[in-house]
Amino acid sequence: MTCVRLFRVQIAAGAALGAAAFGAPAAAADMAVKSPAMSTIYNWTGLYVGGHIGYGDGSLGPGTNPLPLQGVFFPHTITGGIGGFQVGYSRQFADRFVLGVEADATFVSPIDQVRRTPGPFNSSIDYIGTVRGRVGYAFGGWMPYVTGGFAWGRTQVRVNDAAGEVVSEPGQYQTGWTVGAGAEFALSGNWTAKIEYDYIDLSRRTLGLADFGMPGVTIDPRLHLLKFGLNYQLGDSPWSGTPTKPQLPESDNWSVHAQTTLIGQGYPAFRAAYSGTNSLPPGGQAQQTWTTTAFLGVRLWEGGEFYFNPETAQGFGLNGTLGLAGFSNGEAQKAGAAYPRIRPQRYYLKQTFGFGGEQEDVSDGPNQVAGKRDIDRLTVIVGRFAVGDFFDGNSYAKDPRADFMNWAMWASAAYDFPADLPGYTRGAVVELNRKDWAVRAGLFQVPDAPNSDILTFKTGGAVVEFEGRYSIFDQPGKLRVGVFGNRGNTGNYSQALAIEAADPSLDINSVMHSIRKDNLKYGFYVNAEQQIAKDVGLFGRLSWNDGRNEILSFTDVDRSLSGGVSLKGSTWGRPDDTIGIGGAINGLSASHRDFLAAGGLGLLIGDGALNYRNEGIFESYYAYSVNKHLTMTADYQFIANPAYNADRGPVHIFSGRVHGEF
C-alpha cells in the first residue's frame, strides 16, 4: 500500500521520467556551449520536463528529534541532499513577461547512521511536492523569476525500542504553502538550466503515539531548499508532446541521458523444514524496486571529462534483500526505502591521454560524451563509481536493468568488490588500451565493517584485470582475467568457531563481531564472451576467493560458475528483442559453511542451521522492445538450495521489468 500511495502522490512528477535529468551546478554554470550571443529572439513559451538536485535545511519543530540525513559534501540536515523531478508550462508575452505553472516532487537523502542519536522516537520528512505559479522577465537567453503556491509533504515518526531498533513508522500528510525565486538560462538545443530557492511552510500537525505509551509528537515543518535543475523544452503548446525545433545550436561538449527501471518480483510458497533470521520466508512474497538515474557529462578540456549521476531509488528486494546468496534482483539495494531517496551515485573525473595513430568514434551515450579518441591511450578515472563500471564487463550479462537480473549472472559472484550498501565506492582506476588488449587496475575504499554504508580510507581494495580481444572464424570474443585483494575489518570463520566450541554458551555472531580486525581477502575471476553467429552470443564466468574471512560488500559466495546464451530476435522479426538463458552454481569454503551451520549470519543469508548443498540458479528472460526508449521484460528464476540449504526450497521467482532510456 505504501507504494500505491507513493505513485498517487508523484503523479505530477511522473511525467518527467521520460526525459528527466538532474542538474549539476558545475555542468550548468561552466559547460562550454557553441551558440551565438543570446538576444530577444529566444522565446520561453512551451511545455518542459526536467529534474533537479540540491541541498536543504530547516526545522520540524521543537522536541521532534529529527533524523540526520546525508549531506555528502555538506553537513547533515533534516533533508540532506535533495533531488527530484518537475514538469511545467510557460508563456512569454510581447512585453517579455513570462507566466507559467510548475509542479514538482523533491526527495531527501538516506539517513546518516553515524550521526543518528536514537531516542524513544525520531522524526523525518519523506518528500515534498509543490504546485506553483511562476512570473518571470525574459532577458533573451536568461530569465529571473519569482514563484509561489501550494505545497504538501509526508512526515514520519520512527518509534524505537530500547536497543534503538525501529518497531513502527507511523506517518502523516501535511499541506501548506511555498514561495521562492530563481533564474533560468538557455544552454543549447532544447536545454535550459535553473537555480532556485524555495521556502516551504507546512501546517502543524500532531501524530499520536498513545499506542506506544508516549504523548503525541507535534511536527511543524519549515524548510529551505536550494535547487539546481535542467529542463528540456517539449513543445509550444500545453498539449504538445513533440519537441520543438531547437532554438539554439546543439553543443557537442556535454551529454545528458536518463534511465528509469521498475522491477516487480514475487514467488509462491515453498518447502522449508525450518527458517532463521535471514531466511527467505517460505509463505511467498512480492516486492518491487524503482530507480531513476540521470547521466550528466561535460568535456572540460582536451581529454578531460567530468561525470555526475544522481539517482533516486525506492522499494525493497524480496525479504529486504535477504535469503539468497545469488540474489534475484540486481536493482535491489541493501538499504531499501518505502519512498525514493536521492544519492549522488557517481561523480568522477576522467582524463584520457592519447598516444596518436588510429582513432575510433565515441558515440553520445550515458557517461559518454561524443567525439573521437585514440585507440592507443591511457585513461585515469578518479572519484565515486561502481567497480563494475570498469571491471568484470560482459556484453551479454552485465546490466540487471536490461539483461539478467540475478547477482550471480551479471557479476563474478565470488568477487567481493568494495562497495557501500547501494553498490558504489570511491577510488581511482588506470587503464592502458591497445587495439587487441587492455590492462586496467584500481584502488578503492572499502566499508568499515561487513554490510556497512560507511567507506573508509583506513583499509582498501585493489584489482588488476587483463582483457584480450580476438576472433574465432571471424566472430569476435573477449577474455577478461582479474585478480583482487581487499583489506577490511572482518572476522575469521575458523577463529570464531574455535572460540564458540570452547564455550558453547557464547553466541557465534557476537564472537565474530568481537574478533573483527584488519584481515585480507583475495581471489580471482575469469570472464569470457564469444559471438558464435550474428545476434547469438555465449558468456561464462568463473570466480573464487579464499573463503577464510567474512565477506565485506557483495554477497555470500566463495566459488561461483555461471554462463549462458543471449539471442537477438532478428530471426523472428524482432531485431531489438532479446532472449537470455543461463545458470549459476555458487559454493562456500568449508569454514564459511561451518560458521553458517553454527548459526552464523552472513551479509544476505543465515538460516540458523545448514544442510549444505551448492546453491543452483537457472534464469531465463525475454526482453520486448516497445520502441527505442522503452523495453518490457518477463523473467523467471529457479533457485535450488536457497542460501546453500537443502532443507529449504526450491524457489520459483517470477519478475516483470519496465526499463526506459532517454
C-alpha positions in Angstrom: 0.0 0.0 0.0 2.9 2.3 0.6 4.0 2.1 -3.0 0.4 2.8 -4.2 0.2 5.9 -2.1 3.6 7.0 -3.4 2.6 6.7 -7.0 -0.6 8.8 -6.4 1.4 11.5 -4.8 4.0 11.5 -7.5 1.7 11.6 -10.5 2.6 15.2 -11.4 6.3 14.3 -11.3 6.0 11.0 -13.1 5.6 12.7 -16.5 9.2 13.9 -16.1 10.7 10.4 -16.0 10.8 10.2 -19.8 13.4 13.0 -20.2 14.3 13.9 -16.6 17.9 14.9 -15.9 19.1 16.2 -12.6 21.1 19.4 -12.9 24.7 19.7 -11.7 25.9 23.1 -10.6 29.3 22.8 -12.3 27.7 21.4 -15.5 25.1 24.1 -15.6 27.4 27.0 -14.9 30.7 26.2 -16.6 30.0 24.0 -19.6 31.1 25.3 -23.0 28.2 25.9 -25.3 28.8 26.5 -29.0 26.0 29.1 -29.6 25.8 32.7 -30.8 25.1 35.6 -28.4 21.6 35.4 -26.9 19.1 38.0 -28.0 15.4 38.7 -27.7 14.7 36.1 -30.4 14.8 33.4 -27.7 11.3 32.6 -26.5 10.4 30.8 -23.3 6.9 29.6 -24.4 6.4 25.9 -24.1 5.9 22.7 -22.1 9.0 21.3 -20.3 10.1 18.5 -18.1 13.2 18.1 -16.1 14.9 17.3 -12.8 16.8 19.0 -10.0 19.3 18.3 -7.2 20.4 20.5 -4.3 20.6 20.9 -0.6 18.2 21.7 2.1 17.8 22.5 5.8 15.1 23.7 8.2 13.2 22.5 11.2 10.5 20.0 12.0 9.6 21.8 15.3 10.8 21.6 18.9 11.1 18.3 20.5 10.8 16.3 17.3 14.3 14.6 17.5 14.8 14.7 13.7 16.9 12.1 11.9 20.1 13.4 10.4 20.1 12.9 6.6 23.3 12.7 4.5 24.7 15.9 3.0 27.5 14.2 1.1 30.0 17.2 0.9 27.9 19.3 3.3 26.7 18.9 6.9 23.8 16.6 7.6 20.4 18.3 8.0 16.8 17.2 8.2 16.7 16.9 4.4 20.4 16.5 3.5 20.9 16.4 -0.3 17.7 16.7 -2.2 16.6 15.8 -5.7 13.5 15.2 -7.8 11.5 16.0 -10.9 9.5 18.8 -12.4 7.0 19.5 -15.2 5.7 22.9 -16.3 4.4 25.2 -18.9 5.5 28.9 -19.6 4.0 31.5 -21.9 6.1 34.6 -22.9 4.2 37.7 -23.9 5.2 40.6 -26.2 6.3 42.7 -23.2 8.8 40.0 -22.2 6.9 39.0 -19.1 6.7 35.2 -18.7 3.8 33.5 -16.8 3.9 29.8 -16.0 2.9 27.0 -13.8 5.1 24.2 -12.4 4.6 21.0 -10.4 7.5 19.2 -8.8 8.4 16.4 -6.3 11.5 16.6 -4.2 13.0 13.7 -2.3 15.5 13.6 0.6 18.7 11.7 1.3 19.3 8.5 3.3 19.9 8.5 7.0 23.4 9.5 8.2 23.7 6.4 10.5 26.9 7.6 12.1 25.3 10.8 13.4 21.9 9.3 14.3 21.0 9.6 18.0 18.4 7.0 18.8 15.8 8.0 21.3 12.2 6.9 22.0 11.4 8.2 18.6 12.9 10.1 15.6 11.0 12.2 13.2 11.7 12.8 9.5 10.3 14.1 6.2 10.0 11.7 3.3 9.3 14.0 0.4 7.8 17.4 -0.6 5.6 18.3 -3.5 4.5 21.7 -4.9 2.3 23.2 -7.5 3.4 26.8 -8.1 2.9 29.7 -10.4 5.9 31.5 -11.9 6.3 35.1 -13.0 9.5 36.0 -14.9 11.0 38.6 -17.2 12.9 37.4 -20.3 16.3 39.0 -21.0 16.9 37.0 -24.1 18.6 33.8 -23.1 18.0 34.1 -19.3 15.0 34.8 -17.1 14.8 35.8 -13.5 11.5 34.8 -11.8 9.5 34.6 -8.6 7.4 31.6 -7.7 4.8 30.5 -5.1 1.9 28.3 -4.5 0.6 25.1 -2.8 2.9 22.6 -1.0 2.5 19.3 0.7 4.7 16.6 2.2 4.8 13.4 4.1 6.3 13.3 7.6 7.1 10.2 9.7 7.9 9.2 13.2 10.1 6.2 13.8 9.4 4.6 17.2 12.4 2.8 18.6 12.8 0.1 21.2 15.4 0.2 24.0 18.1 -1.0 21.6 17.4 1.7 19.2 15.8 -0.6 16.6 12.7 0.7 14.7 9.5 -1.0 15.8 6.9 1.2 14.0 6.9 4.1 11.5 3.6 6.0 11.6 3.3 8.8 9.1 1.0 11.6 8.0 0.5 14.1 5.2 0.8 17.9 5.8 -0.2 20.7 3.5 1.0 24.3 3.3 2.5 26.9 1.0 5.7 27.8 -0.7 7.4 30.9 -2.0 10.7 31.4 -3.8 12.8 32.9 -6.6 15.2 31.8 -9.2 16.8 32.3 -12.6 16.7 30.1 -15.7 19.3 30.1 -18.5 19.2 28.8 -22.1 22.1 26.4 -22.7 21.9 24.6 -26.1 19.3 22.9 -28.2 16.2 22.4 -26.1 18.0 22.5 -22.8 17.8 25.1 -20.1 19.3 25.3 -16.6 18.0 26.9 -13.5 18.9 27.8 -9.9 16.1 28.3 -7.4 15.5 28.9 -3.7 12.2 27.8 -2.1 10.9 28.3 1.3 8.2 25.8 2.3 5.9 26.1 5.3 3.7 23.1 6.1 0.8 23.1 8.6 1.5 22.0 12.2 0.1 18.5 12.9 0.3 16.2 15.9 0.9 12.5 15.4 -0.4 10.4 18.2 1.8 7.8 19.8 -0.5 6.6 22.6 -0.2 3.0 21.4 3.4 3.2 22.3 3.0 4.7 25.7 4.1 8.2 24.6 2.4 11.6 24.1 1.8 12.8 20.6 4.6 14.5 18.6 3.8 17.9 17.0 5.6 18.3 13.6 5.8 21.8 12.2 8.0 21.7 9.0 9.8 24.9 7.9 12.1 24.1 5.0 14.8 26.0 3.0 15.7 24.3 -0.3 18.3 25.3 -2.9 17.8 23.6 -6.2 19.9 23.3 -9.4 18.0 21.9 -12.3 17.8 21.1 -16.0 14.7 21.4 -18.2 14.0 20.0 -21.6 11.6 22.1 -23.8 9.0 19.8 -25.3 6.5 22.0 -27.3 4.9 25.4 -27.8 1.5 24.4 -26.5 0.4 22.7 -23.3 -0.9 19.6 -25.1 2.2 19.2 -27.3 4.4 16.2 -26.6 6.7 16.6 -29.6 9.9 18.6 -29.0 10.0 21.8 -31.0 12.9 22.7 -33.3 15.8 23.7 -31.1 16.0 27.4 -30.6 19.8 27.2 -30.1 22.5 25.1 -31.7 23.3 21.8 -30.0 26.6 21.5 -28.2 28.9 18.5 -28.6 30.7 19.3 -25.3 28.2 17.8 -22.9 25.8 14.9 -22.7 22.5 14.3 -20.8 20.8 10.9 -20.6 18.4 9.3 -18.1 17.0 5.9 -17.3 14.2 4.6 -15.2 13.6 0.9 -14.2 10.7 -0.6 -12.4 11.0 -4.3 -11.3 8.3 -6.3 -9.6 9.2 -9.8 -8.2 7.3 -12.5 -6.4 7.4 -16.2 -5.5 4.8 -18.7 -4.3 5.1 -20.7 -1.1 7.9 -23.3 -1.0 9.1 -26.1 1.3 11.1 -25.2 4.4 11.9 -27.5 7.2 12.9 -24.5 9.3 13.7 -20.8 9.0 16.2 -18.4 10.6 17.0 -14.7 10.9 18.0 -14.1 7.3 15.9 -16.8 5.7 13.6 -16.2 2.7 10.1 -16.5 4.1 8.5 -19.8 2.9 5.0 -18.4 2.6 5.5 -16.4 -0.6 6.1 -12.7 -1.1 6.1 -9.9 -3.6 8.2 -6.7 -3.7 9.1 -4.0 -6.2 12.0 -1.6 -6.8 12.2 1.5 -8.8 15.3 3.6 -9.8 15.7 6.7 -11.9 19.1 7.9 -12.8 20.5 10.9 -14.7 23.8 10.6 -16.6 25.4 14.0 -16.9 28.7 14.5 -18.6 30.7 17.5 -19.7 34.0 17.8 -21.7 36.3 20.1 -19.6 39.3 20.3 -21.8 41.2 18.1 -24.3 40.8 14.5 -23.0 39.2 15.7 -19.7 35.6 14.8 -18.8 33.5 15.0 -15.7 30.5 12.8 -15.0 27.8 13.1 -12.4 24.9 10.6 -11.8 22.3 11.5 -9.2 19.8 8.7 -8.6 16.6 8.1 -6.8 15.8 4.6 -5.5 12.7 3.3 -3.9 11.4 -0.1 -2.9 12.8 -3.3 -1.4 14.2 -6.6 -2.6 12.4 -9.8 -1.6 12.6 -10.1 2.2 14.6 -6.9 2.4 17.3 -8.4 0.1 17.9 -11.3 2.4 17.7 -15.1 1.9 19.6 -15.9 -1.3 23.3 -15.8 -2.0 22.6 -15.3 -5.7 20.0 -12.7 -5.1 17.3 -12.4 -7.6 17.1 -8.6 -8.3 20.2 -6.6 -9.3 18.3 -3.4 -8.7 17.6 -4.3 -5.1 19.7 -2.3 -2.7 20.6 -3.5 0.8 19.3 -0.1 2.0 15.8 -0.1 0.6 13.3 2.7 1.3 9.5 3.0 1.1 9.8 6.4 -0.6 12.5 7.5 -3.1 15.8 8.5 -1.6 18.4 10.6 -3.6 22.1 9.8 -3.8 24.9 11.2 -6.0 25.9 7.6 -7.0 28.7 8.7 -9.4 30.9 11.7 -9.6 34.2 11.2 -11.2 36.9 12.9 -13.4 38.1 11.1 -16.4 41.4 12.0 -18.2 42.4 10.3 -21.4 46.0 10.6 -22.8 46.1 9.6 -26.5 49.2 8.1 -28.0 48.3 9.0 -31.6 47.7 6.8 -34.5 44.4 5.1 -35.4 41.3 6.7 -33.8 37.8 5.4 -33.1 34.4 7.1 -32.8 32.8 7.6 -29.4 29.0 7.9 -29.7 26.9 10.0 -27.4 25.6 7.9 -24.5 25.3 7.5 -20.7 28.5 8.7 -19.2 30.0 9.2 -22.7 30.5 12.5 -24.5 30.5 12.1 -28.3 33.8 12.6 -30.1 36.9 10.7 -31.2 39.7 9.1 -29.2 43.0 7.3 -29.9 42.8 3.6 -29.8 46.2 3.5 -28.1 45.6 5.5 -25.0 46.0 5.8 -21.2 42.9 6.7 -19.1 42.8 7.8 -15.5 39.5 7.9 -13.5 39.2 9.4 -10.0 36.1 9.8 -7.9 33.0 7.8 -6.9 31.7 5.0 -9.1 30.8 1.3 -9.1 33.7 -1.1 -9.5 31.6 -2.9 -12.2 31.6 0.3 -14.3 35.2 -0.5 -15.4 35.9 -4.2 -14.4 34.2 -7.6 -15.0 32.3 -6.3 -18.0 30.4 -8.6 -20.4 28.3 -7.8 -23.5 25.6 -10.4 -22.7 25.4 -10.4 -18.8 26.2 -7.2 -17.1 23.2 -4.9 -16.7 20.2 -6.0 -14.5 18.3 -3.1 -16.0 18.5 -4.7 -19.4 19.6 -8.4 -19.3 20.0 -11.0 -16.5 18.7 -9.9 -13.0 20.4 -12.4 -10.7 23.5 -11.2 -8.9 25.4 -14.4 -9.8 24.6 -13.8 -13.5 25.6 -10.2 -14.1 28.8 -10.3 -11.9 31.5 -12.6 -10.8 29.8 -13.6 -7.6 32.9 -14.6 -5.6 34.5 -11.2 -6.3 33.7 -9.3 -3.1 34.1 -5.9 -4.8 34.3 -2.9 -2.4 31.1 -1.0 -2.1 28.7 0.8 0.2 25.1 -0.5 0.6 23.9 0.7 -2.9 27.0 -0.8 -4.5 29.4 2.2 -5.0 32.8 3.2 -3.8 35.4 5.9 -4.1 38.8 5.4 -5.7 40.9 5.5 -8.8 41.3 3.4 -12.0 44.1 3.4 -14.6 43.6 1.7 -18.0 46.1 1.1 -20.8 44.3 0.3 -24.0 45.6 -1.2 -27.2 43.7 -2.4 -30.3 43.7 -6.1 -29.2 44.1 -5.9 -25.5 43.8 -3.7 -22.4 45.0 -3.8 -18.8 43.4 -1.9 -16.0 44.0 -1.6 -12.3 42.0 0.1 -9.5 42.4 1.1 -5.8 39.2 1.6 -3.8 37.8 2.4 -0.4 36.1 -0.5 1.5 33.3 -0.4 4.1 34.4 -0.1 7.7 32.6 -3.3 8.6 30.6 -6.0 6.7 27.4 -4.7 5.2 28.3 -1.1 6.2 27.3 2.1 4.4 30.4 3.9 5.6 33.5 3.8 3.4 36.9 4.2 5.0 40.4 5.2 4.0 42.0 3.1 6.7 42.0 -0.1 4.5 41.3 -0.6 0.9 40.7 -2.9 -2.1 42.6 -3.5 -5.3 42.0 -5.3 -8.6 44.0 -5.8 -11.8 42.3 -7.0 -14.9 43.7 -8.1 -18.3 41.3 -8.0 -21.3 42.2 -9.8 -24.5 40.2 -9.3 -27.8 40.2 -11.9 -30.6 38.2 -13.5 -33.3 37.3 -17.2 -34.0 36.1 -17.8 -37.6 35.6 -14.0 -37.9 33.4 -14.0 -34.8 34.6 -11.5 -32.1 35.2 -12.6 -28.5 36.8 -11.2 -25.3 38.5 -12.8 -22.3 39.0 -10.9 -19.0 41.1 -12.2 -16.2 41.1 -10.4 -12.9 42.9 -10.8 -9.5 41.8 -8.9 -6.5 42.5 -8.3 -2.8 40.7 -6.4 -0.1 41.8 -5.5 3.4 38.9 -4.8 5.8 37.6 -5.0 9.3 36.4 -8.6 9.3 36.4 -11.7 11.4 37.9 -15.1 10.7 35.5 -18.1 10.4 37.8 -20.7 11.9 38.8 -18.5 14.8 35.1 -17.7 15.7 34.2 -21.4 15.5 37.1 -22.3 17.8 36.1 -19.7 20.4 32.5 -20.8 20.3 33.5 -24.5 20.6 35.5 -23.8 23.7 32.4 -22.1 25.3 29.2 -23.2 23.7 27.2 -20.6 25.7 28.6 -17.9 23.5 26.6 -16.6 20.5 28.6 -17.2 17.4 27.7 -13.8 15.8 28.7 -11.9 19.0 32.0 -13.8 18.9 32.5 -12.9 15.2 31.8 -9.3 15.9 34.3 -9.2 18.8 37.3 -10.6 16.8 37.0 -8.4 13.8 40.3 -6.8 12.7 42.2 -5.8 9.6 42.1 -9.0 7.5 42.8 -9.8 3.9 40.5 -11.5 1.3 41.9 -12.3 -2.1 40.8 -14.2 -5.2 40.4 -14.1 -9.0 37.8 -14.2 -11.8 37.7 -15.3 -15.4 35.1 -13.7 -17.6 34.6 -14.8 -21.3 32.2 -13.8 -24.1 32.0 -15.1 -27.6 29.8 -14.3 -30.5 29.0 -17.6 -32.4 26.8 -16.1 -35.1 25.1 -12.8 -35.8 22.8 -12.0 -32.9 23.9 -15.1 -30.9 26.4 -14.9 -28.1 27.8 -17.1 -25.3 29.2 -16.0 -22.0 30.7 -17.5 -18.9 32.3 -16.6 -15.6 34.4 -18.4 -13.0 35.3 -16.7 -9.7 37.0 -17.8 -6.4 38.1 -16.2 -3.1 40.0 -17.7 -0.2 36.9 -18.0 2.0 38.7 -17.5 5.3 37.3 -14.2 6.5 33.9 -12.5 6.3 32.5 -11.1 3.1 32.6 -7.3 3.3 30.5 -5.9 0.5 28.8 -8.1 -2.1 27.3 -11.4 -1.3 27.9 -14.7 0.5 29.8 -16.6 -2.3 33.3 -18.1 -2.2 33.2 -20.0 -5.5 30.9 -19.4 -8.5 30.5 -20.7 -12.0 27.9 -19.1 -14.4 27.2 -19.0 -18.1 24.5 -18.8 -20.7 23.4 -17.7 -24.1 21.9 -14.4 -25.5 19.9 -14.3 -28.7 18.6 -11.3 -30.5 15.2 -11.5 -32.3 16.2 -11.0 -35.9 15.1 -14.5 -36.9 11.5 -13.9 -35.8 11.3 -10.3 -37.0 12.0 -8.6 -33.7 15.7 -7.5 -34.0 15.6 -5.4 -30.9 14.2 -8.1 -28.6 16.5 -10.4 -26.6 16.2 -13.8 -25.1 18.6 -14.8 -22.4 19.1 -18.3 -20.9 21.7 -19.0 -18.2 22.6 -20.6 -14.9 25.0 -20.4 -12.0 26.3 -22.6 -9.3 27.5 -20.9 -6.0 29.5 -22.5 -3.2 31.3 -21.8 0.1 34.6 -22.7 1.7 34.5 -25.3 4.5 35.0 -22.9 7.3 32.3 -20.5 5.9 29.7 -23.3 5.7 30.6 -24.4 9.3 30.1 -20.9 10.5 26.6 -20.7 9.0 25.7 -24.2 10.3 26.6 -23.0 13.8 24.0 -20.2 13.5 26.2 -17.6 11.9 24.8 -14.8 9.8 26.3 -13.6 6.5 25.6 -10.4 4.5 22.4 -11.9 3.0 21.9 -15.4 4.4 21.7 -17.3 7.6 19.0 -20.0 8.4 20.2 -20.8 11.9 21.3 -24.3 10.7 22.6 -25.7 7.4 22.2 -28.9 5.4 24.8 -27.7 2.9 24.4 -28.1 -0.8 25.7 -25.8 -3.6 23.2 -23.1 -4.5 21.9 -23.6 -8.1 20.3 -20.9 -10.2 18.5 -21.0 -13.6 17.4 -17.8 -15.2 15.6 -17.0 -18.4 14.1 -13.8 -19.7 12.5 -12.2 -22.8 13.1 -8.5 -23.3 10.4 -7.0 -25.6 11.4 -3.7 -27.2 8.3 -1.4 -27.3 10.3 1.3 -29.0 13.8 2.7 -28.9 13.2 4.2 -25.5 11.1 1.5 -23.7 11.7 -2.2 -23.0 9.5 -4.6 -21.1 10.9 -7.9 -19.7 9.4 -11.1 -18.4 11.9 -13.1 -16.2 11.8 -16.5 -14.5 14.4 -17.8 -11.9 14.6 -21.2 -10.4 16.7 -21.3 -7.2 17.7 -24.8 -5.9 19.0 -25.0 -2.3 18.5 -21.3 -1.5 21.3 -20.0 0.8 23.0 -23.4 0.3 20.3 -25.2 2.3 18.9 -28.5 1.0 16.3 -28.4 3.7 14.6 -25.4 2.0 13.3 -24.7 -1.5 13.4 -24.8 -4.4 12.1 -21.3 -5.0 10.4 -20.1 -8.2 10.7 -16.4 -8.7 8.7 -14.5 -11.4 9.6 -11.0 -12.4 8.4 -8.2 -14.6 10.6 -5.3 -15.6 9.9 -1.9 -17.3 13.0 -0.1 -18.4 13.2 3.3 -20.2 16.3 5.0 -21.6 16.3 8.6 -22.8 
